[in-house]
Amino acid sequence: VSDCIDAMLEAGAYGAGQSSWGPACYGLTRGPEGIASLKSAVEHVMNASSGGVVFISSASNRGATVRKLR
């Protein structure tokens, strides 16, 4: 995971980190322009080691919503 984080930061990620205990990690970009380079950098690291999957998602600035079920 640390190799993937390093690769994302070197590829221009605005920030990167590890989700809880892992093995998930994430990288942040300021816009869609940087997505392809981050994805490529992480895939390169994963293909050289144990493998994995890259997911691309947008951030949500809203918290969770709790609703009462009927």
PDB file of N, CA, C, O and CB in Angstrom:
ATOM      1  N   VAL A   1       0.827  -1.187   0.000  1.00  0.00           N
ATOM      2  CA  VAL A   1       0.000   0.000   0.000  1.00  0.00           C
ATOM      3  C   VAL A   1       0.874   1.255   0.000  1.00  0.00           C
ATOM      4  O   VAL A   1       0.574   2.226  -0.696  1.00  0.00           O
ATOM      5  CB  VAL A   1      -0.942  -0.004   1.210  1.00  0.00           C
ATOM      6  N   SER A   2       1.938   1.232   0.770  1.00  0.00           N
ATOM      7  CA  SER A   2       2.798   2.423   0.818  1.00  0.00           C
ATOM      8  C   SER A   2       3.442   2.697  -0.538  1.00  0.00           C
ATOM      9  O   SER A   2       3.657   3.856  -0.890  1.00  0.00           O
ATOM     10  CB  SER A   2       3.888   2.254   1.888  1.00  0.00           C
ATOM     11  N   ASP A   3       3.752   1.656  -1.302  1.00  0.00           N
ATOM     12  CA  ASP A   3       4.303   1.861  -2.650  1.00  0.00           C
ATOM     13  C   ASP A   3       3.278   2.527  -3.567  1.00  0.00           C
ATOM     14  O   ASP A   3       3.630   3.379  -4.382  1.00  0.00           O
ATOM     15  CB  ASP A   3       4.756   0.517  -3.255  1.00  0.00           C
ATOM     16  N   CYS A   4       2.010   2.135  -3.431  1.00  0.00           N
ATOM     17  CA  CYS A   4       0.955   2.751  -4.243  1.00  0.00           C
ATOM     18  C   CYS A   4       0.774   4.212  -3.863  1.00  0.00           C
ATOM     19  O   CYS A   4       0.603   5.064  -4.735  1.00  0.00           O
ATOM     20  CB  CYS A   4      -0.373   1.991  -4.077  1.00  0.00           C
ATOM     21  N   ILE A   5       0.811   4.506  -2.571  1.00  0.00           N
ATOM     22  CA  ILE A   5       0.683   5.891  -2.111  1.00  0.00           C
ATOM     23  C   ILE A   5       1.840   6.732  -2.642  1.00  0.00           C
ATOM     24  O   ILE A   5       1.635   7.839  -3.140  1.00  0.00           O
ATOM     25  CB  ILE A   5       0.638   5.953  -0.566  1.00  0.00           C
ATOM     26  N   ASP A   6       3.048   6.204  -2.532  1.00  0.00           N
ATOM     27  CA  ASP A   6       4.220   6.918  -3.062  1.00  0.00           C
ATOM     28  C   ASP A   6       4.074   7.178  -4.557  1.00  0.00           C
ATOM     29  O   ASP A   6       4.388   8.267  -5.037  1.00  0.00           O
ATOM     30  CB  ASP A   6       5.504   6.117  -2.794  1.00  0.00           C
ATOM     31  N   ALA A   7       3.594   6.166  -5.294  1.00  0.00           N
ATOM     32  CA  ALA A   7       3.438   6.305  -6.747  1.00  0.00           C
ATOM     33  C   ALA A   7       2.416   7.384  -7.078  1.00  0.00           C
ATOM     34  O   ALA A   7       2.622   8.162  -8.010  1.00  0.00           O
ATOM     35  CB  ALA A   7       3.015   4.965  -7.377  1.00  0.00           C
ATOM     36  N   MET A   8       1.318   7.445  -6.330  1.00  0.00           N
ATOM     37  CA  MET A   8       0.307   8.469  -6.588  1.00  0.00           C
ATOM     38  C   MET A   8       0.846   9.866  -6.308  1.00  0.00           C
ATOM     39  O   MET A   8       0.606  10.794  -7.081  1.00  0.00           O
ATOM     40  CB  MET A   8      -0.936   8.212  -5.741  1.00  0.00           C
ATOM     41  N   LEU A   9       1.571  10.017  -5.210  1.00  0.00           N
ATOM     42  CA  LEU A   9       2.144  11.326  -4.889  1.00  0.00           C
ATOM     43  C   LEU A   9       3.159  11.756  -5.938  1.00  0.00           C
ATOM     44  O   LEU A   9       3.202  12.925  -6.319  1.00  0.00           O
ATOM     45  CB  LEU A   9       2.801  11.298  -3.509  1.00  0.00           C
ATOM     46  N   GLU A  10       3.972  10.820  -6.405  1.00  0.00           N
ATOM     47  CA  GLU A  10       4.948  11.127  -7.450  1.00  0.00           C
ATOM     48  C   GLU A  10       4.270  11.463  -8.778  1.00  0.00           C
ATOM     49  O   GLU A  10       4.810  12.222  -9.584  1.00  0.00           O
ATOM     50  CB  GLU A  10       5.901   9.951  -7.638  1.00  0.00           C
ATOM     51  N   ALA A  11       3.064  10.883  -9.004  1.00  0.00           N
ATOM     52  CA  ALA A  11       2.327  11.139 -10.247  1.00  0.00           C
ATOM     53  C   ALA A  11       1.495  12.417 -10.168  1.00  0.00           C
ATOM     54  O   ALA A  11       0.788  12.758 -11.117  1.00  0.00           O
ATOM     55  CB  ALA A  11       1.422   9.957 -10.571  1.00  0.00           C
ATOM     56  N   GLY A  12       1.576  13.121  -9.043  1.00  0.00           N
ATOM     57  CA  GLY A  12       0.903  14.411  -8.951  1.00  0.00           C
ATOM     58  C   GLY A  12      -0.343  14.456  -8.093  1.00  0.00           C
ATOM     59  O   GLY A  12      -1.094  15.429  -8.166  1.00  0.00           O
ATOM     60  N   ALA A  13      -0.594  13.432  -7.276  1.00  0.00           N
ATOM     61  CA  ALA A  13      -1.768  13.457  -6.404  1.00  0.00           C
ATOM     62  C   ALA A  13      -1.691  14.631  -5.445  1.00  0.00           C
ATOM     63  O   ALA A  13      -0.618  14.958  -4.938  1.00  0.00           O
ATOM     64  CB  ALA A  13      -1.895  12.142  -5.623  1.00  0.00           C
ATOM     65  N   TYR A  14      -2.819  15.258  -5.200  1.00  0.00           N
ATOM     66  CA  TYR A  14      -2.919  16.367  -4.259  1.00  0.00           C
ATOM     67  C   TYR A  14      -2.715  15.851  -2.837  1.00  0.00           C
ATOM     68  O   TYR A  14      -2.196  16.560  -1.974  1.00  0.00           O
ATOM     69  CB  TYR A  14      -4.288  17.082  -4.391  1.00  0.00           C
ATOM     70  N   GLY A  15      -3.127  14.619  -2.609  1.00  0.00           N
ATOM     71  CA  GLY A  15      -2.969  13.952  -1.327  1.00  0.00           C
ATOM     72  C   GLY A  15      -3.216  12.469  -1.516  1.00  0.00           C
ATOM     73  O   GLY A  15      -3.827  12.066  -2.506  1.00  0.00           O
ATOM     74  N   ALA A  16      -2.754  11.651  -0.586  1.00  0.00           N
ATOM     75  CA  ALA A  16      -2.954  10.207  -0.670  1.00  0.00           C
ATOM     76  C   ALA A  16      -2.889   9.632   0.729  1.00  0.00           C
ATOM     77  O   ALA A  16      -2.275  10.218   1.620  1.00  0.00           O
ATOM     78  CB  ALA A  16      -1.896   9.538  -1.594  1.00  0.00           C
ATOM     79  N   GLY A  17      -3.518   8.493   0.923  1.00  0.00           N
ATOM     80  CA  GLY A  17      -3.505   7.872   2.238  1.00  0.00           C
ATOM     81  C   GLY A  17      -3.991   6.440   2.200  1.00  0.00           C
ATOM     82  O   GLY A  17      -4.323   5.905   1.142  1.00  0.00           O
ATOM     83  N   GLN A  18      -4.026   5.831   3.362  1.00  0.00           N
ATOM     84  CA  GLN A  18      -4.460   4.446   3.518  1.00  0.00           C
ATOM     85  C   GLN A  18      -5.766   4.424   4.291  1.00  0.00           C
ATOM     86  O   GLN A  18      -5.921   5.148   5.274  1.00  0.00           O
ATOM     87  CB  GLN A  18      -3.379   3.593   4.236  1.00  0.00           C
ATOM     88  N   SER A  19      -6.695   3.605   3.858  1.00  0.00           N
ATOM     89  CA  SER A  19      -7.984   3.487   4.518  1.00  0.00           C
ATOM     90  C   SER A  19      -7.884   2.512   5.680  1.00  0.00           C
ATOM     91  O   SER A  19      -7.712   1.310   5.480  1.00  0.00           O
ATOM     92  CB  SER A  19      -9.065   3.034   3.525  1.00  0.00           C
ATOM     93  N   SER A  20      -7.992   3.027   6.876  1.00  0.00           N
ATOM     94  CA  SER A  20      -7.947   2.238   8.107  1.00  0.00           C
ATOM     95  C   SER A  20      -6.742   1.312   8.086  1.00  0.00           C
ATOM     96  O   SER A  20      -5.611   1.785   7.975  1.00  0.00           O
ATOM     97  CB  SER A  20      -9.246   1.425   8.287  1.00  0.00           C
ATOM     98  N   TRP A  21      -6.952   0.022   8.190  1.00  0.00           N
ATOM     99  CA  TRP A  21      -5.851  -0.948   8.221  1.00  0.00           C
ATOM    100  C   TRP A  21      -5.449  -1.394   6.823  1.00  0.00           C
ATOM    101  O   TRP A  21      -4.522  -2.192   6.684  1.00  0.00           O
ATOM    102  CB  TRP A  21      -6.241  -2.161   9.055  1.00  0.00           C
ATOM    103  N   GLY A  22      -6.099  -0.919   5.815  1.00  0.00           N
ATOM    104  CA  GLY A  22      -5.786  -1.311   4.446  1.00  0.00           C
ATOM    105  C   GLY A  22      -6.484  -2.612   4.109  1.00  0.00           C
ATOM    106  O   GLY A  22      -7.268  -3.107   4.919  1.00  0.00           O
ATOM    107  N   PRO A  23      -6.238  -3.166   2.980  1.00  0.00           N
ATOM    108  CA  PRO A  23      -5.210  -2.775   2.021  1.00  0.00           C
ATOM    109  C   PRO A  23      -5.648  -1.684   1.059  1.00  0.00           C
ATOM    110  O   PRO A  23      -4.978  -1.447   0.054  1.00  0.00           O
ATOM    111  CB  PRO A  23      -4.780  -3.965   1.242  1.00  0.00           C
ATOM    112  N   ALA A  24      -6.759  -1.014   1.344  1.00  0.00           N
ATOM    113  CA  ALA A  24      -7.223   0.042   0.451  1.00  0.00           C
ATOM    114  C   ALA A  24      -6.442   1.337   0.667  1.00  0.00           C
ATOM    115  O   ALA A  24      -6.089   1.685   1.794  1.00  0.00           O
ATOM    116  CB  ALA A  24      -8.714   0.289   0.657  1.00  0.00           C
ATOM    117  N   CYS A  25      -6.184   2.039  -0.424  1.00  0.00           N
ATOM    118  CA  CYS A  25      -5.563   3.349  -0.332  1.00  0.00           C
ATOM    119  C   CYS A  25      -6.272   4.269  -1.315  1.00  0.00           C
ATOM    120  O   CYS A  25      -7.038   3.810  -2.162  1.00  0.00           O
ATOM    121  CB  CYS A  25      -4.027   3.278  -0.624  1.00  0.00           C
ATOM    122  N   TYR A  26      -6.019   5.559  -1.201  1.00  0.00           N
ATOM    123  CA  TYR A  26      -6.702   6.515  -2.060  1.00  0.00           C
ATOM    124  C   TYR A  26      -5.767   7.659  -2.420  1.00  0.00           C
ATOM    125  O   TYR A  26      -4.820   7.974  -1.700  1.00  0.00           O
ATOM    126  CB  TYR A  26      -7.967   7.049  -1.377  1.00  0.00           C
ATOM    127  N   GLY A  27      -6.067   8.267  -3.555  1.00  0.00           N
ATOM    128  CA  GLY A  27      -5.343   9.451  -3.987  1.00  0.00           C
ATOM    129  C   GLY A  27      -6.336  10.510  -4.401  1.00  0.00           C
ATOM    130  O   GLY A  27      -7.407  10.193  -4.919  1.00  0.00           O
ATOM    131  N   LEU A  28      -5.996  11.760  -4.179  1.00  0.00           N
ATOM    132  CA  LEU A  28      -6.889  12.877  -4.494  1.00  0.00           C
ATOM    133  C   LEU A  28      -6.297  13.744  -5.594  1.00  0.00           C
ATOM    134  O   LEU A  28      -5.097  14.016  -5.607  1.00  0.00           O
ATOM    135  CB  LEU A  28      -7.160  13.724  -3.241  1.00  0.00           C
ATOM    136  N   THR A  29      -7.146  14.171  -6.511  1.00  0.00           N
ATOM    137  CA  THR A  29      -6.732  15.099  -7.554  1.00  0.00           C
ATOM    138  C   THR A  29      -7.599  16.345  -7.453  1.00  0.00           C
ATOM    139  O   THR A  29      -8.684  16.308  -6.872  1.00  0.00           O
ATOM    140  CB  THR A  29      -6.840  14.449  -8.970  1.00  0.00           C
ATOM    141  N   ARG A  30      -7.126  17.433  -8.013  1.00  0.00           N
ATOM    142  CA  ARG A  30      -7.904  18.680  -8.003  1.00  0.00           C
ATOM    143  C   ARG A  30      -8.972  18.676  -9.088  1.00  0.00           C
ATOM    144  O   ARG A  30      -9.864  19.524  -9.070  1.00  0.00           O
ATOM    145  CB  ARG A  30      -6.980  19.889  -8.190  1.00  0.00           C
ATOM    146  N   GLY A  31      -8.904  17.769 -10.003  1.00  0.00           N
ATOM    147  CA  GLY A  31      -9.866  17.693 -11.097  1.00  0.00           C
ATOM    148  C   GLY A  31      -9.611  16.455 -11.917  1.00  0.00           C
ATOM    149  O   GLY A  31      -8.703  15.682 -11.615  1.00  0.00           O
ATOM    150  N   PRO A  32     -10.399  16.258 -12.950  1.00  0.00           N
ATOM    151  CA  PRO A  32     -10.284  15.042 -13.756  1.00  0.00           C
ATOM    152  C   PRO A  32      -8.986  14.913 -14.551  1.00  0.00           C
ATOM    153  O   PRO A  32      -8.661  13.830 -15.036  1.00  0.00           O
ATOM    154  CB  PRO A  32     -11.423  14.978 -14.696  1.00  0.00           C
ATOM    155  N   GLU A  33      -8.240  16.017 -14.685  1.00  0.00           N
ATOM    156  CA  GLU A  33      -7.012  15.955 -15.499  1.00  0.00           C
ATOM    157  C   GLU A  33      -5.989  14.958 -14.965  1.00  0.00           C
ATOM    158  O   GLU A  33      -5.282  14.333 -15.755  1.00  0.00           O
ATOM    159  CB  GLU A  33      -6.375  17.326 -15.574  1.00  0.00           C
ATOM    160  N   GLY A  34      -5.891  14.794 -13.671  1.00  0.00           N
ATOM    161  CA  GLY A  34      -4.852  13.951 -13.094  1.00  0.00           C
ATOM    162  C   GLY A  34      -5.217  12.498 -12.901  1.00  0.00           C
ATOM    163  O   GLY A  34      -4.384  11.701 -12.469  1.00  0.00           O
ATOM    164  N   ILE A  35      -6.450  12.141 -13.215  1.00  0.00           N
ATOM    165  CA  ILE A  35      -6.914  10.783 -12.928  1.00  0.00           C
ATOM    166  C   ILE A  35      -6.136   9.723 -13.696  1.00  0.00           C
ATOM    167  O   ILE A  35      -5.724   8.725 -13.105  1.00  0.00           O
ATOM    168  CB  ILE A  35      -8.385  10.663 -13.252  1.00  0.00           C
ATOM    169  N   ALA A  36      -5.928   9.906 -14.974  1.00  0.00           N
ATOM    170  CA  ALA A  36      -5.271   8.895 -15.799  1.00  0.00           C
ATOM    171  C   ALA A  36      -3.854   8.597 -15.327  1.00  0.00           C
ATOM    172  O   ALA A  36      -3.443   7.437 -15.309  1.00  0.00           O
ATOM    173  CB  ALA A  36      -5.244   9.343 -17.244  1.00  0.00           C
ATOM    174  N   SER A  37      -3.100   9.628 -14.946  1.00  0.00           N
ATOM    175  CA  SER A  37      -1.726   9.398 -14.509  1.00  0.00           C
ATOM    176  C   SER A  37      -1.680   8.684 -13.166  1.00  0.00           C
ATOM    177  O   SER A  37      -0.809   7.840 -12.955  1.00  0.00           O
ATOM    178  CB  SER A  37      -0.972  10.717 -14.422  1.00  0.00           C
ATOM    179  N   LEU A  38      -2.602   9.003 -12.244  1.00  0.00           N
ATOM    180  CA  LEU A  38      -2.639   8.301 -10.961  1.00  0.00           C
ATOM    181  C   LEU A  38      -3.018   6.837 -11.157  1.00  0.00           C
ATOM    182  O   LEU A  38      -2.405   5.945 -10.571  1.00  0.00           O
ATOM    183  CB  LEU A  38      -3.629   8.980 -10.001  1.00  0.00           C
ATOM    184  N   LYS A  39      -4.028   6.599 -11.980  1.00  0.00           N
ATOM    185  CA  LYS A  39      -4.480   5.228 -12.247  1.00  0.00           C
ATOM    186  C   LYS A  39      -3.347   4.402 -12.843  1.00  0.00           C
ATOM    187  O   LYS A  39      -3.104   3.276 -12.408  1.00  0.00           O
ATOM    188  CB  LYS A  39      -5.697   5.228 -13.199  1.00  0.00           C
ATOM    189  N   SER A  40      -2.666   4.945 -13.817  1.00  0.00           N
ATOM    190  CA  SER A  40      -1.557   4.245 -14.462  1.00  0.00           C
ATOM    191  C   SER A  40      -0.431   3.941 -13.480  1.00  0.00           C
ATOM    192  O   SER A  40       0.129   2.845 -13.495  1.00  0.00           O
ATOM    193  CB  SER A  40      -1.021   5.069 -15.623  1.00  0.00           C
ATOM    194  N   ALA A  41      -0.099   4.911 -12.625  1.00  0.00           N
ATOM    195  CA  ALA A  41       0.981   4.724 -11.653  1.00  0.00           C
ATOM    196  C   ALA A  41       0.654   3.615 -10.662  1.00  0.00           C
ATOM    197  O   ALA A  41       1.510   2.789 -10.347  1.00  0.00           O
ATOM    198  CB  ALA A  41       1.252   6.027 -10.904  1.00  0.00           C
ATOM    199  N   VAL A  42      -0.576   3.595 -10.170  1.00  0.00           N
ATOM    200  CA  VAL A  42      -0.975   2.566  -9.201  1.00  0.00           C
ATOM    201  C   VAL A  42      -1.055   1.196  -9.864  1.00  0.00           C
ATOM    202  O   VAL A  42      -0.613   0.204  -9.283  1.00  0.00           O
ATOM    203  CB  VAL A  42      -2.329   2.921  -8.561  1.00  0.00           C
ATOM    204  N   GLU A  43      -1.609   1.126 -11.064  1.00  0.00           N
ATOM    205  CA  GLU A  43      -1.683  -0.157 -11.770  1.00  0.00           C
ATOM    206  C   GLU A  43      -0.291  -0.723 -12.014  1.00  0.00           C
ATOM    207  O   GLU A  43      -0.089  -1.933 -11.907  1.00  0.00           O
ATOM    208  CB  GLU A  43      -2.427   0.003 -13.106  1.00  0.00           C
ATOM    209  N   HIS A  44       0.662   0.128 -12.339  1.00  0.00           N
ATOM    210  CA  HIS A  44       2.035  -0.320 -12.555  1.00  0.00           C
ATOM    211  C   HIS A  44       2.603  -0.964 -11.281  1.00  0.00           C
ATOM    212  O   HIS A  44       3.204  -2.036 -11.343  1.00  0.00           O
ATOM    213  CB  HIS A  44       2.923   0.866 -13.000  1.00  0.00           C
ATOM    214  N   VAL A  45       2.414  -0.314 -10.138  1.00  0.00           N
ATOM    215  CA  VAL A  45       2.906  -0.848  -8.862  1.00  0.00           C
ATOM    216  C   VAL A  45       2.205  -2.167  -8.536  1.00  0.00           C
ATOM    217  O   VAL A  45       2.856  -3.137  -8.148  1.00  0.00           O
ATOM    218  CB  VAL A  45       2.685   0.176  -7.718  1.00  0.00           C
ATOM    219  N   MET A  46       0.879  -2.203  -8.692  1.00  0.00           N
ATOM    220  CA  MET A  46       0.130  -3.422  -8.346  1.00  0.00           C
ATOM    221  C   MET A  46       0.473  -4.578  -9.269  1.00  0.00           C
ATOM    222  O   MET A  46       0.590  -5.715  -8.811  1.00  0.00           O
ATOM    223  CB  MET A  46      -1.369  -3.155  -8.400  1.00  0.00           C
ATOM    224  N   ASN A  47       0.637  -4.312 -10.556  1.00  0.00           N
ATOM    225  CA  ASN A  47       0.986  -5.380 -11.499  1.00  0.00           C
ATOM    226  C   ASN A  47       2.367  -5.956 -11.223  1.00  0.00           C
ATOM    227  O   ASN A  47       2.630  -7.119 -11.531  1.00  0.00           O
ATOM    228  CB  ASN A  47       0.924  -4.861 -12.926  1.00  0.00           C
ATOM    229  N   ALA A  48       3.251  -5.149 -10.643  1.00  0.00           N
ATOM    230  CA  ALA A  48       4.597  -5.623 -10.326  1.00  0.00           C
ATOM    231  C   ALA A  48       4.633  -6.392  -9.009  1.00  0.00           C
ATOM    232  O   ALA A  48       5.644  -7.015  -8.687  1.00  0.00           O
ATOM    233  CB  ALA A  48       5.563  -4.450 -10.265  1.00  0.00           C
ATOM    234  N   SER A  49       3.539  -6.354  -8.243  1.00  0.00           N
ATOM    235  CA  SER A  49       3.533  -7.052  -6.946  1.00  0.00           C
ATOM    236  C   SER A  49       2.358  -8.019  -6.876  1.00  0.00           C
ATOM    237  O   SER A  49       2.333  -9.014  -7.600  1.00  0.00           O
ATOM    238  CB  SER A  49       3.463  -6.038  -5.772  1.00  0.00           C
ATOM    239  N   SER A  50       1.411  -7.745  -6.037  1.00  0.00           N
ATOM    240  CA  SER A  50       0.346  -8.709  -5.762  1.00  0.00           C
ATOM    241  C   SER A  50      -0.931  -8.508  -6.552  1.00  0.00           C
ATOM    242  O   SER A  50      -1.850  -9.318  -6.428  1.00  0.00           O
ATOM    243  CB  SER A  50       0.020  -8.670  -4.337  1.00  0.00           C
ATOM    244  N   GLY A  51      -1.026  -7.470  -7.352  1.00  0.00           N
ATOM    245  CA  GLY A  51      -2.241  -7.215  -8.121  1.00  0.00           C
ATOM    246  C   GLY A  51      -3.211  -6.345  -7.354  1.00  0.00           C
ATOM    247  O   GLY A  51      -2.915  -5.905  -6.243  1.00  0.00           O
ATOM    248  N   GLY A  52      -4.366  -6.098  -7.940  1.00  0.00           N
ATOM    249  CA  GLY A  52      -5.382  -5.277  -7.307  1.00  0.00           C
ATOM    250  C   GLY A  52      -6.263  -4.619  -8.338  1.00  0.00           C
ATOM    251  O   GLY A  52      -6.109  -4.847  -9.538  1.00  0.00           O
ATOM    252  N   VAL A  53      -7.184  -3.805  -7.874  1.00  0.00           N
ATOM    253  CA  VAL A  53      -8.140  -3.125  -8.741  1.00  0.00           C
ATOM    254  C   VAL A  53      -8.146  -1.641  -8.402  1.00  0.00           C
ATOM    255  O   VAL A  53      -8.086  -1.267  -7.231  1.00  0.00           O
ATOM    256  CB  VAL A  53      -9.564  -3.734  -8.592  1.00  0.00           C
ATOM    257  N   VAL A  54      -8.217  -0.799  -9.424  1.00  0.00           N
ATOM    258  CA  VAL A  54      -8.295   0.650  -9.233  1.00  0.00           C
ATOM    259  C   VAL A  54      -9.737   1.091  -9.483  1.00  0.00           C
ATOM    260  O   VAL A  54     -10.311   0.796 -10.531  1.00  0.00           O
ATOM    261  CB  VAL A  54      -7.301   1.407 -10.186  1.00  0.00           C
ATOM    262  N   PHE A  55     -10.313   1.797  -8.514  1.00  0.00           N
ATOM    263  CA  PHE A  55     -11.647   2.367  -8.650  1.00  0.00           C
ATOM    264  C   PHE A  55     -11.510   3.878  -8.697  1.00  0.00           C
ATOM    265  O   PHE A  55     -10.715   4.461  -7.960  1.00  0.00           O
ATOM    266  CB  PHE A  55     -12.583   1.921  -7.481  1.00  0.00           C
ATOM    267  N   ILE A  56     -12.286   4.506  -9.565  1.00  0.00           N
ATOM    268  CA  ILE A  56     -12.290   5.961  -9.660  1.00  0.00           C
ATOM    269  C   ILE A  56     -13.661   6.446  -9.209  1.00  0.00           C
ATOM    270  O   ILE A  56     -14.688   5.946  -9.666  1.00  0.00           O
ATOM    271  CB  ILE A  56     -11.960   6.449 -11.118  1.00  0.00           C
ATOM    272  N   SER A  57     -13.668   7.407  -8.325  1.00  0.00           N
ATOM    273  CA  SER A  57     -14.907   7.923  -7.765  1.00  0.00           C
ATOM    274  C   SER A  57     -14.766   9.417  -7.507  1.00  0.00           C
ATOM    275  O   SER A  57     -13.657   9.938  -7.391  1.00  0.00           O
ATOM    276  CB  SER A  57     -15.277   7.176  -6.464  1.00  0.00           C
ATOM    277  N   SER A  58     -15.884  10.084  -7.422  1.00  0.00           N
ATOM    278  CA  SER A  58     -15.844  11.491  -7.033  1.00  0.00           C
ATOM    279  C   SER A  58     -16.126  11.587  -5.537  1.00  0.00           C
ATOM    280  O   SER A  58     -16.720  10.688  -4.942  1.00  0.00           O
ATOM    281  CB  SER A  58     -16.873  12.337  -7.853  1.00  0.00           C
ATOM    282  N   ALA A  59     -15.699  12.670  -4.956  1.00  0.00           N
ATOM    283  CA  ALA A  59     -15.900  12.883  -3.525  1.00  0.00           C
ATOM    284  C   ALA A  59     -17.309  13.403  -3.262  1.00  0.00           C
ATOM    285  O   ALA A  59     -17.935  14.008  -4.132  1.00  0.00           O
ATOM    286  CB  ALA A  59     -14.851  13.867  -2.968  1.00  0.00           C
ATOM    287  N   SER A  60     -17.788  13.160  -2.066  1.00  0.00           N
ATOM    288  CA  SER A  60     -19.077  13.684  -1.635  1.00  0.00           C
ATOM    289  C   SER A  60     -18.850  14.552  -0.406  1.00  0.00           C
ATOM    290  O   SER A  60     -18.266  14.095   0.576  1.00  0.00           O
ATOM    291  CB  SER A  60     -20.090  12.531  -1.334  1.00  0.00           C
ATOM    292  N   ASN A  61     -19.297  15.775  -0.452  1.00  0.00           N
ATOM    293  CA  ASN A  61     -19.129  16.674   0.674  1.00  0.00           C
ATOM    294  C   ASN A  61     -20.309  16.629   1.639  1.00  0.00           C
ATOM    295  O   ASN A  61     -20.418  17.483   2.519  1.00  0.00           O
ATOM    296  CB  ASN A  61     -18.931  18.077   0.177  1.00  0.00           C
ATOM    297  N   ARG A  62     -21.183  15.657   1.488  1.00  0.00           N
ATOM    298  CA  ARG A  62     -22.319  15.502   2.385  1.00  0.00           C
ATOM    299  C   ARG A  62     -22.114  14.269   3.249  1.00  0.00           C
ATOM    300  O   ARG A  62     -21.576  13.260   2.793  1.00  0.00           O
ATOM    301  CB  ARG A  62     -23.641  15.402   1.593  1.00  0.00           C
ATOM    302  N   GLY A  63     -22.534  14.354   4.457  1.00  0.00           N
ATOM    303  CA  GLY A  63     -22.447  13.226   5.372  1.00  0.00           C
ATOM    304  C   GLY A  63     -23.545  12.212   5.098  1.00  0.00           C
ATOM    305  O   GLY A  63     -24.347  12.371   4.177  1.00  0.00           O
ATOM    306  N   ALA A  64     -23.564  11.177   5.908  1.00  0.00           N
ATOM    307  CA  ALA A  64     -24.569  10.127   5.766  1.00  0.00           C
ATOM    308  C   ALA A  64     -25.948  10.654   6.153  1.00  0.00           C
ATOM    309  O   ALA A  64     -26.071  11.583   6.950  1.00  0.00           O
ATOM    310  CB  ALA A  64     -24.202   8.905   6.627  1.00  0.00           C
ATOM    311  N   THR A  65     -26.958  10.057   5.588  1.00  0.00           N
ATOM    312  CA  THR A  65     -28.334  10.397   5.929  1.00  0.00           C
ATOM    313  C   THR A  65     -28.971   9.202   6.638  1.00  0.00           C
ATOM    314  O   THR A  65     -28.916   8.075   6.146  1.00  0.00           O
ATOM    315  CB  THR A  65     -29.149  10.794   4.654  1.00  0.00           C
ATOM    316  N   VAL A  66     -29.567   9.458   7.783  1.00  0.00           N
ATOM    317  CA  VAL A  66     -30.238   8.404   8.545  1.00  0.00           C
ATOM    318  C   VAL A  66     -31.739   8.636   8.420  1.00  0.00           C
ATOM    319  O   VAL A  66     -32.235   9.722   8.717  1.00  0.00           O
ATOM    320  CB  VAL A  66     -29.782   8.394  10.057  1.00  0.00           C
ATOM    321  N   ARG A  67     -32.455   7.607   7.978  1.00  0.00           N
ATOM    322  CA  ARG A  67     -33.907   7.710   7.816  1.00  0.00           C
ATOM    323  C   ARG A  67     -34.598   6.632   8.624  1.00  0.00           C
ATOM    324  O   ARG A  67     -34.096   5.514   8.742  1.00  0.00           O
ATOM    325  CB  ARG A  67     -34.304   7.601   6.332  1.00  0.00           C
ATOM    326  N   LYS A  68     -35.722   6.961   9.167  1.00  0.00           N
ATOM    327  CA  LYS A  68     -36.519   6.014   9.930  1.00  0.00           C
ATOM    328  C   LYS A  68     -37.326   5.167   8.936  1.00  0.00           C
ATOM    329  O   LYS A  68     -38.014   5.706   8.069  1.00  0.00           O
ATOM    330  CB  LYS A  68     -37.461   6.754  10.951  1.00  0.00           C
ATOM    331  N   LEU A  69     -37.235   3.833   9.068  1.00  0.00           N
ATOM    332  CA  LEU A  69     -38.010   2.941   8.212  1.00  0.00           C
ATOM    333  C   LEU A  69     -39.419   2.846   8.753  1.00  0.00           C
ATOM    334  O   LEU A  69     -39.633   2.889   9.965  1.00  0.00           O
ATOM    335  CB  LEU A  69     -37.359   1.538   8.122  1.00  0.00           C
ATOM    336  N   ARG A  70     -40.356   2.721   7.877  1.00  0.00           N
ATOM    337  CA  ARG A  70     -41.761   2.607   8.307  1.00  0.00           C
ATOM    338  C   ARG A  70     -42.077   1.256   8.842  1.00  0.00           C
ATOM    339  O   ARG A  70     -43.212   1.001   9.243  1.00  0.00           O
ATOM    340  CB  ARG A  70     -42.690   2.913   7.177  1.00  0.00           C
TER     341      ARG A  70
END
